[in-house]
Amino acid sequence: MARGDAEFVEFVHAASGRLAHAAYLMTGDHHQAEDATQTALVRTYASWSRVRRDDPYAYTRRVLVNHIVDNWRRPIREYPTDELPQQRRGDVADEVTARRWLQAALGTLTARERAIVVLRYLFDLPEAQVARELDVSLGTVKSTSSRALEKLRQALGEQPRPPGGRVASTPGGR
């Protein structure tokens, strides 16, 4: 192993799950989320000697968000085929149902709104840092966040109750 590789492997084990989850919430697609996470980790590894001294998680998160935003700007073309993708068979667990229910609510948001909600409430970043990472003004983050939370409240109010019969609280605690 090269110098610093063991440290990078530890970082990947510690951070990849949360990065992949955030990428999924931002893209709404498991495959795109996995690809975005891998890309972010590869780019972080390329800069590891410089990044590891600062905050590698923040660096990787920013690479992840930038990569996803770039893909929104340059969408990849998909071509239909006659073959259906493999589908999971069997019982659907409550956790999967709750995730789909939440994903449907997040699906009512625009790409920018989703990115702001994920960065602000999943990563618990201050509004100023969200603005810097998305390269938008602080006012844009505040107004977009407010609109997104209202859309989520409306979407969650229209959805059937999740497993367990309780309504999940929306970000912002309202």
URSULJO-V90871 format. One record per pair of residues at least 4 apart in sequence whose C-alpha atoms are under 7 Angstrom apart, sorted by the first residue. I is the first residue (numbers start at 0). GAP is how many residues later the second one is. D is the distance in whole Angstrom. If there is no record, write none. Layout:
((I,GAP,D) (I,GAP,D))
//
This chain:
((0,4,6) (3,4,6) (4,4,6) (5,4,6) (6,4,6) (7,4,6) (8,4,6) (9,4,6) (10,4,6) (11,4,5) (14,4,6) (15,4,6) (16,4,6) (17,4,6) (18,4,6) (18,18,6) (18,42,7) (19,4,6) (19,13,6) (19,14,6) (19,17,6) (20,4,6) (21,4,6) (21,96,7) (22,4,6) (22,10,5) (22,13,7) (22,14,7) (23,4,5) (23,5,6) (23,6,6) (23,9,5) (24,93,7) (25,88,6) (25,89,6) (25,92,7) (26,5,7) (26,6,6) (27,75,7) (28,4,6) (29,4,6) (30,4,6) (31,4,6) (32,4,6) (33,4,6) (34,4,6) (35,4,6) (35,28,6) (35,31,7) (35,32,7) (36,4,6) (36,27,6) (37,4,6) (38,4,6) (39,4,6) (39,20,6) (39,23,5) (39,24,5) (40,4,6) (40,19,7) (41,4,6) (42,4,7) (43,4,6) (43,16,6) (46,4,6) (47,4,6) (50,4,7) (50,5,5) (51,4,5) (54,4,6) (55,4,6) (56,4,6) (57,4,6) (58,4,6) (59,4,6) (60,4,6) (61,4,6) (61,71,6) (62,4,6) (63,4,6) (64,4,6) (65,4,6) (66,4,6) (67,4,6) (68,4,6) (69,4,6) (70,4,5) (91,4,6) (91,5,7) (92,4,6) (93,4,6) (93,69,6) (94,4,6) (95,4,6) (96,4,6) (97,4,6) (97,64,6) (97,65,7) (98,4,6) (99,4,6) (100,4,7) (100,61,7) (101,4,6) (102,4,6) (103,4,7) (104,47,6) (104,50,5) (104,51,6) (105,8,7) (105,46,7) (108,4,6) (108,5,6) (108,39,6) (109,4,6) (110,4,6) (111,4,6) (112,4,6) (112,31,6) (112,32,6) (112,35,6) (113,4,6) (114,4,6) (115,4,6) (115,14,7) (115,25,7) (115,29,6) (116,4,6) (116,28,6) (117,4,5) (117,5,7) (118,4,5) (118,5,7) (118,6,6) (118,11,6) (119,4,5) (119,5,5) (119,6,6) (119,7,7) (119,10,7) (120,50,6) (124,4,6) (124,5,6) (125,4,6) (126,4,6) (126,11,7) (126,14,6) (127,4,6) (127,10,6) (128,4,6) (129,4,6) (130,4,6) (130,5,5) (130,6,6) (130,7,5) (130,10,6) (131,4,7) (135,4,6) (136,4,7) (137,4,6) (138,4,6) (139,4,6) (140,4,6) (141,4,6) (142,4,6) (143,4,6) (144,4,6) (145,4,6) (146,4,6) (147,4,6) (148,4,6) (148,22,7) (149,4,6) (150,4,6) (151,4,6) (152,4,6) (152,17,7) (153,4,6) (154,4,6) (160,4,6) (160,5,6) (160,6,6) (161,4,6) (161,5,7) (168,4,6) (169,4,7))
//
